[in-house]
Each structure stands twice: as C-alpha cells, then as structure tokens.
Amino acid sequence: MSCDVRFKQACEQLGHDFEGEIKIGGNYVPLVRHEDQIYISGQIPRVGDTVVVTGRAGADVTLEQAQLGAKISALRAIALLQRSLGSLDKVRRVLRMTLFVQCTDSFTQQSEVADGASELLFFVFGEAGAHTRSSVGVYQLPKNATVEMDLIAVAE
C-alpha cells in the first residue's frame, strides 16, 4: 500500500482532510527543500481556519487531546510534503521531529504526547517514518495551540 493511501486513511480516521489551503501565520515559508533534505516549519493542530486543540496540557487539555493535536500537526506536515513532492512515496526517510507542548509546570508527559505524532509518521511511512525526536514543554504557543511540531525529511 502506498504512503499516499495510508495518509488518506489516517486523515479519514481522524475525520480531517487537508485538501484546501494550509494556512501559515507569518512571514516565512512552510517548507524549504535543500538538495534531498526537506525542512517543515512548525505546524500547529489547525484545520482550515480553526486550531482544533488549544490550551495547556495538564490543566484544560488531557493527554489524549494533546496526542490528537500532535497527530493533526503531523498530518499537516505530511500534507505539505505530499504537495511539495507530488507523492509521499518519494520520502526516503523522516529524520527528525520536534514537538513542543504548551503545558503546566507539573506536566511531564511530553514524550507521550509526541507518541501521537510518531505513531502517525510510522503508520504513513512504515520503517522510513522511524525518526529521532525531542519533546519539550513550553509556556505558550501560537494561537494558544496545545502543540507545535516541526519535521526534517529526506526525499528523492
């Protein structure tokens, strides 16, 4: 099964699609390709005009909700890859992911939140989706998003 088909399945399972415009919020580009490496700017769990998971993990956001936000952020990053490459089958490897979690000072499950995005990357890309990562707790994120993730991949 192709990566594109698995991506579509993941979108359907979560009830979101990224067919329309993927909005960015500033004076930057969402993706830069340098030779075979692709850098994806930080993606928050925004679908269309709506940030669907907002607030602070450990206070008004549960672990499960934060994981959903990580999955949606990963879907946005994957959608950007697909648009840039024409097909996700051209991704040779996901090298690195960084996930930032807006959380309380006592919340220590940043890695478990990041698991949501990591599992989705592995589902879509198989072994090529296995990556290094960091998960970091922060005080605030743009648009009050619970999570933000960036990604580095290698493609044909």
N, C-alpha and C positions, 0 to 999 in steps of 0.2 A: 504494500500500500504506500502511496506517495506521501511525502510530507505535507503537500498541499491538501490532500484528502483528510489527513489526521488533523491539520489545522482547522479545517472546516468543521470536523466533528467536535473538536474542542470548543469552538465558538457556539455550535448548536447546543452542546451540553450545558454551557453556562448561560445560554439564552441571549447572547450578544453577537453582533456582527460588526465588521469594520470595513464595510463596502464603501461608505461615504468618505467625506473628508476627515482626516485625522488632524485635529486642531493642535497647534502649538501655541504657546503663550509667551512670546518674546522675540527678541532679535537674534535668532540662531536658526540653525537647520536641524531637523530631527535625525538626520543620518549623514555620515561622512564616510566615503569609501576611499581608502588609500591602498593601492595595489590590491592585495587579496583580503585585507582586513576591513571590516565594517564596524563603525562605532555608532551606536544608537544612543541619542540623548535620553536623559531621564524621562520616564513615562509614568504618569500617574493613572489611577483607575478611572479614566474619563471615557465615556461612551457618548459620542455626539457632543452635545453641549453640557452634559451632566457628569460631574465627578460622583461616581456611584458608591464609593466607600470613603467617608470622611470622619474625622475625629481622632481621638487619641486612644490607641490600643492600651488596654489595662484600665480604662475609665469608661468611655461610652462606646467602645468598639471591642467585640470579643475576638479571641484568637481566630475563630472560624471566619468571621467577617474580614479580618485583616488578611487572612490567607486568600479569600476571594479577591480582595483588592490586588494582591500580588499576582494572582492568575490573570486578572483583567489587564494589569500593566504589562505582563509578559505577552498577552495576546496582541496588544498594541505594538509592542516591539517586533513581534513576529510579522504582523501585518505590514509594517514598514519594510522589513526585509523582503517580504514577498513582492511588494510594489517595486522595490529597487531592482530585484533580481529577475522578476518575471515568474520564477518558480522557487519554492523553498527547497527543492531537490538540489539546488546549486549551493546550498550551505554545506560546507565540508565539516565545520566544527563550530560549536559555541565555545568560546574560550573562557569568558568571564562574565559574571553578573554581579552587580552590587545592588543591594536592596536597603533602602532607608525606611525606617518605621517610626512614624510620629507616635510617641508613647509616653506613659508616665515614668517617673524615675524608678519605680519599683518593678516595671515590666521587664522581664528577662527572656522572653520567648521570641526574640527577633529571628533566630535561626529557624524556629518552627514556622514563622510567618513566611520566610524565604522559601521554605519547602514547597509552598503552594506554587510559586513560580518555577522552581527547579523541577518539580514533578511534571508540570506542563511542558517545559522545554524538552524533557526526556521523552514524554509522550509523542510530541510532534516530530522530533529529530532522531529518536532512538539513541543509539550509542553516541552519535555526533552531538547530542544535546547534553552530554555529561560535561560539566564545566567547573571551574574554580569559582568561588564566590566569597563575598563579605556581606554580612548583615549588620546594620548599625542602627541603634536607637537615636532619634533626634527629637528636639523640642518642637519643631514646626516644619511643615512642608507647604509648597504652593497650593493655593485653593483649599487649604485645610485637608488635603488628601491624607489618608492614613499611611499610604506607602508611595514610594517612588523607586523605580528601578532603571538602571542602565545596563547596557549589554555590549559585548565585543564578540564578533563572529568572524570566521574565515569563510570565503566563498570562492567559487570558480571564477 
